[in-house]
Amino acid sequence: MSSSTVHGGPIAEVELTIGGMTCASCAARIEKKLNRMDGVSATVNYATEKARVSYTADVQVADLIDTVVRTGYTAQEPPPPPAPEPAEPAEPFGAASEETAEPPADPELAGLRQRLRVSALLAAPVVLMSMVPALQFDNWQWLALTLAAPVAVWGALPFHRAAWTNARHGAATMDTLVSVGTLAAFVWSLWALFFGHAGMPGMRHDFEFTADRADASSALYLEVAAGVVTFILLGRYLEARSKRKAGAALRALLELGAKDVAVLRAGSEVRVPVGALAVGDRFVVRPGEKIATDGTVVEGSSAVDASMLTGESVPVEVGVGDPVAGATVNAAGRLVVEATRVGSDTQLARMAKLVEEAQSGKAAVQRLADRISAVFVPVVLLIALGTWAAWLLATGDTAAAFTAAVAVLIIACPCALGLATPTALLVGTGRGAQLGILIKGPEVLESTRTVDTVVLDKTGTVTTGRMALAGFHAAEGVDEAELLRLAGALEHASEHPVARAVAAGALEKAGALPVPEGFESVAGLGVRGVVEGRSVLVGRTRLLAEASVALPPRLAEAKDAAEAAGSTAVLVAWDGEARGVLAVADAVKETSAEAVARLRALGLTPVLLTGDNRAVADTVAREVGIDDVIAEVLPQDKVDVVKRLQAQGRTVAMVGDGVNDAAALAQADLGLAMGTGTDAAIEAGDLTLVRGDLRVAADAIRLSRRTLATIKGNLFWAFGYNVAALPLAAAGLLNPMIAGAAMAFSSVFVVTNSLRLRSFR
């Protein structure tokens, strides 16, 4: 349970697990009852079977649970996380740590499967005998009754029970339609068998696809009672199994973490449960083991496989001082990591929370579906009654009137409406989490459809945010490798960001660097020292001028060109002569140009936003293919840039990673926070891109649009199905058993359509 304070008083929030819901109407009823309570705002999700409730200080959780129970359902708070177990003595590290067993099978699913199997076994002969006259022997109808009775009573028991519970609370749901329809068919058949002509030996029964019946006293509906129950049980079972699959990504995310960890205590390793870890603890991670929690490497180096968190398939090299995330896998060397975040504060836990919150939300289109579902069942009951009366008045045929009315009851289930949005959200957000894309809520999906402009913060988003050697120019007669080797050797001894960039570039291009002698750092100007017997200077123009070293025209031109391109120019001299110019700049990420091209392909206009000078911004923009550049913007003015673009009629997405981007991310119509950035930026964004690759921004928008398209496709099918099917049933053009099969198929279709999102690449 979490709490916060808003205007109007303290607000707490709790998530309740709801039991007993069988359709979208149930969710709508519970939501309506909770929202009628003073100081309560609730959202109930049929697919996840959760209620997210915000309430004021004068409301107790027990009151919320009591309201749900009085509505005819069950509710309970999720169990608290297990308390940390006491530390155990160190285990020998040759032994593999025990992994948790497979999660137990869902008992509800198992019960549904058993009920379906028995019902199908009993219903199949009834349906065949009723549909195929050649299979009808003398007194076949009594065998059909014997087989159909357990299906109509025991097989349909969940529907009868739910219908009775709802009736006691003055409500009607999809279960009411199924229960009334099947019981009516069964009771009619009993009357025809015992009091009509249907029980006579030698009676034959023709199957019709329409409501065309002859003598009411000889009309049997046993195949309707047994067939409809079996079809709807099949639909329920497939739906429950598909919903379980839909939530599999979140369950997999929650189960990613390590179960125990080797902590360093008093110089020795002690294996303890992960829950016992505290911030500041140091723990050992061997090759192949999961990193237990977020931390910083304090000893060793390795490659870390973070694919399960970021979707990035290439392992990342880490060493002393580098951050690592819990649940990632140490692929190579031994690491000692100091814990910086534990429990619910870790990246994995926060990812899981974001995904769960997104799955519990509702898009605007779903709220419309919920309102329709809430009034749908009572309306259908009236339509069924009207159908029966109209047929009776028009034809005088009681059997045909009854058939049409039962078909209306059975085909009208609004289940597909209730599943349309939640299942697509479940699968879409879960798949996003697997790819390193966290969607904060369903309303975000609506924003991605309308976005036409994407504002890209330069530093840390388009560029790496770290200085790198961008180029070099050697004086005539000077060997380039020697220029890099001598400059790199001297800069390697300095901690300045520019010096580190020169040293790293020299190491990569010139190989091993010699050790300098008599190293000296000159504040604000550069460094000097002796390398391989040569007196070397590396730094600004003024450092060379103070040593009376002149800059030849060609090197002066190279220096001016580097600065015009937005790079920092570093001059190199030795033995009294200027030998070359090195250009250092914030390196553009290798994937940024491809990312910009992908964003353009989605119909978006990219805009580069930076506080750097115009020369730097233009250079970066040219390199990645951006035409619109807004440069020299103060951090606090980034919000104004977004507002100005919005005032021009544009719908703006913003991609950023720093504290100074948080306000602009919140102001934008769609905020995309780089997960490699600050907590403030991630909190302000609508979408979080777990890895720092700008290409994921295009993937995130594609996935969001695809999820929204799936939701709309589901709703179109669900609405279209009911709009088309009800008149057919009322017109007597559908046998109730065919109606039951079609209704079950509609729900299965919607869930299966949503599951296609699992294949998103």
Disulfide bonds with the S-S distance in Angstrom:
none
